[in-house]
Each structure stands twice: as C-alpha cells, then as structure tokens.
Amino acid sequence: MAKKISVYVSEEMHRTIKAAASLQGKSLSEFMVDAAMRALHNPDRKAASSRMDQIRASVKTGISLEEILQMREEGRRF
C-alpha cells in the first residue's frame, strides 16, 4: 500500500513545482515521486567524483596536461 508524505514548501515553490509538473503532463504527486526516484538513483557528487577518479586512473595516456592545453590553444587559433 502506498504511504503519504507531506512536505511544506513556500507558495512560490509550490507554483514552480506545479507548473513544471504540468509542463511534463504529470500530476504533482507523479512529478515529486519521479524527482525523488532520480535523487535516490543518481550518485551524489562525492560518489560520482570517486568513480571518475577510478576511470581516470584506469585510462593510460601518453599525453601530458601541458600538451592537452597546447592542443586546445592551437585549436582556438584557427
């Protein structure tokens, strides 16, 4: 059985959320449940940063930071 959660927000926030829900063709409840699910399933910034560090460590490249910056600058000259 579904449980009810009450959250108090300002009138301005309520109007903003209600308008966003409407633009997506959703009820306020559907919109808020979707937002909660996205928040629960998306990694927080710390976890995402840690994962990116792991990916960077696993990628071997022979290009230094200085070379990348130089290539970027060369691309801007054209």
Backbone bond lengths (Angstrom), bond angles and torsions (degrees), N, CA, C in turn:
res aa  C-N    CA-C-N  psi(-1)  N-CA   C-N-CA  omega(-1)  CA-C   N-CA-C  phi
1 M - - - 1.445 - - 1.528 108.85 -
2 A 1.287 116.05 140.30 1.469 121.90 -179.87 1.527 110.26 -70.96
3 K 1.319 115.38 145.07 1.462 122.22 177.60 1.520 109.25 -108.22
4 K 1.302 116.62 150.69 1.458 122.40 -179.40 1.520 109.77 -98.17
5 I 1.329 115.26 136.99 1.461 121.96 174.58 1.525 107.13 -122.98
6 S 1.309 116.84 128.16 1.467 120.95 177.07 1.521 108.75 -105.87
7 V 1.317 114.80 132.95 1.455 120.83 179.00 1.521 107.30 -130.85
8 Y 1.310 116.05 131.45 1.452 120.30 179.08 1.519 109.66 -96.64
9 V 1.336 115.90 127.90 1.460 122.56 178.22 1.525 108.06 -132.82
10 S 1.322 115.25 163.35 1.462 119.02 178.09 1.529 109.45 -67.68
11 E 1.316 115.31 162.24 1.467 119.01 178.57 1.525 111.23 -60.69
12 E 1.334 116.32 -39.03 1.465 120.00 179.16 1.526 110.74 -62.91
13 M 1.334 117.17 -44.80 1.463 120.93 178.69 1.522 110.19 -62.48
14 H 1.325 116.91 -41.37 1.463 121.36 178.90 1.527 110.72 -60.08
15 R 1.327 116.65 -46.76 1.474 120.12 178.79 1.524 111.08 -61.40
16 T 1.331 116.11 -41.71 1.462 120.63 -178.94 1.523 110.99 -64.06
17 I 1.323 116.83 -46.75 1.473 120.93 179.67 1.521 110.88 -65.16
18 K 1.312 115.95 -43.06 1.464 120.57 -179.47 1.532 110.60 -62.63
19 A 1.319 116.94 -40.80 1.468 120.87 178.66 1.528 110.42 -66.20
20 A 1.327 117.09 -42.15 1.471 120.64 179.07 1.526 110.14 -62.90
21 A 1.314 116.49 -41.96 1.470 120.44 178.22 1.522 110.34 -62.22
22 S 1.310 115.93 -44.75 1.460 121.13 -179.92 1.525 111.73 -61.08
23 L 1.322 116.26 -42.71 1.467 120.26 179.04 1.527 112.03 -61.59
24 Q 1.328 116.56 -27.13 1.460 120.99 178.46 1.524 112.21 -93.80
25 G 1.335 116.33 2.61 1.464 120.54 179.60 1.520 112.71 70.06
26 K 1.327 117.32 30.08 1.458 121.68 -177.33 1.519 109.95 -119.35
27 S 1.321 113.95 157.08 1.463 118.55 171.76 1.525 107.39 -75.57
28 L 1.303 115.87 165.62 1.457 121.04 178.10 1.533 109.95 -59.95
29 S 1.319 116.94 -42.14 1.462 121.02 179.15 1.524 111.40 -63.32
30 E 1.335 117.28 -45.93 1.466 120.79 178.63 1.522 111.04 -59.85
31 F 1.321 115.43 -43.63 1.460 120.55 -179.71 1.524 111.19 -61.16
32 M 1.328 116.99 -45.86 1.457 120.91 -177.61 1.534 111.61 -69.28
33 V 1.331 117.88 -37.08 1.468 120.29 176.97 1.526 109.57 -65.07
34 D 1.338 117.33 -43.16 1.467 120.59 177.10 1.528 111.01 -60.50
35 A 1.328 117.01 -43.16 1.470 121.12 179.61 1.528 110.53 -63.68
36 A 1.313 117.08 -40.64 1.469 120.82 179.11 1.531 110.25 -65.89
37 M 1.321 117.39 -41.47 1.470 120.77 179.42 1.531 110.87 -64.43
38 R 1.330 116.96 -41.43 1.467 119.52 177.47 1.525 110.51 -62.41
39 A 1.316 116.68 -41.93 1.465 120.69 -179.97 1.530 111.00 -64.50
40 L 1.308 117.16 -36.59 1.459 120.77 -179.06 1.530 112.80 -75.60
41 H 1.320 116.72 -30.99 1.460 120.18 -175.42 1.521 114.29 -95.41
42 N 1.309 117.59 -14.28 1.461 120.37 177.28 1.517 108.52 -90.25
43 P 1.328 115.85 136.15 1.463 117.47 179.67 1.527 110.69 -67.46
44 D 1.311 115.27 147.93 1.452 117.32 176.27 1.527 109.26 -72.34
45 R 1.285 116.69 171.27 1.469 121.05 -175.40 1.522 112.37 -59.94
46 K 1.324 117.05 -38.69 1.456 120.19 -179.11 1.530 110.73 -65.77
47 A 1.328 116.61 -44.06 1.464 120.60 179.16 1.520 110.55 -65.95
48 A 1.330 116.82 -41.29 1.466 120.41 178.88 1.522 110.66 -64.59
49 S 1.312 117.08 -40.61 1.459 121.30 178.85 1.524 110.61 -64.22
50 S 1.318 116.42 -41.91 1.458 121.04 178.48 1.520 110.72 -62.39
51 R 1.326 116.07 -42.17 1.480 120.49 179.06 1.519 110.33 -64.52
52 M 1.318 118.04 -41.51 1.469 120.97 178.13 1.525 110.80 -63.62
53 D 1.323 118.06 -38.04 1.463 121.32 176.50 1.522 110.56 -61.58
54 Q 1.338 116.79 -40.73 1.457 120.66 177.92 1.528 111.16 -63.98
55 I 1.329 116.47 -42.05 1.468 120.78 179.48 1.522 109.88 -64.70
56 R 1.336 116.44 -46.32 1.464 120.02 179.60 1.524 111.47 -59.11
57 A 1.328 116.27 -40.48 1.468 120.41 -179.37 1.526 111.40 -66.63
58 S 1.331 116.92 -29.64 1.460 119.98 -177.94 1.527 113.12 -83.47
59 V 1.320 116.67 -16.70 1.463 120.81 -179.29 1.523 108.52 -91.40
60 K 1.315 115.29 120.69 1.459 120.34 178.81 1.523 108.45 -97.26
61 T 1.303 116.30 126.96 1.454 120.38 178.72 1.514 108.79 -137.42
62 G 1.317 115.04 146.73 1.455 119.66 178.86 1.516 111.67 -98.20
63 I 1.332 116.57 12.86 1.458 120.42 -177.25 1.519 108.81 -103.61
64 S 1.312 115.71 127.36 1.462 120.09 179.86 1.531 110.26 -82.87
65 L 1.302 115.03 165.52 1.456 120.92 176.67 1.519 110.72 -58.98
66 E 1.308 116.49 -41.48 1.467 120.76 -179.80 1.529 110.87 -61.30
67 E 1.337 116.84 -41.03 1.469 120.25 178.78 1.523 111.53 -65.62
68 I 1.310 116.36 -39.05 1.461 120.11 178.38 1.526 109.85 -63.95
69 L 1.322 117.00 -45.43 1.463 120.79 179.47 1.526 110.59 -62.89
70 Q 1.328 116.91 -39.46 1.460 120.65 178.69 1.531 110.33 -64.36
71 M 1.333 117.64 -44.22 1.471 121.08 177.89 1.522 110.99 -61.51
72 R 1.330 115.82 -39.40 1.461 119.50 178.95 1.510 110.40 -62.91
73 E 1.320 117.56 -44.75 1.464 121.89 178.80 1.522 111.24 -63.53
74 E 1.332 117.50 -40.44 1.456 120.84 178.85 1.520 110.64 -62.15
75 G 1.313 117.12 -37.19 1.452 120.98 179.14 1.513 112.42 -66.78
76 R 1.309 117.68 -26.85 1.466 121.96 -179.72 1.514 112.16 -80.93
77 R 1.303 117.29 -15.36 1.458 120.11 -176.97 1.519 112.94 -77.76
78 F 1.315 116.57 -17.59 1.468 119.88 -176.18 1.496 112.01 -85.39
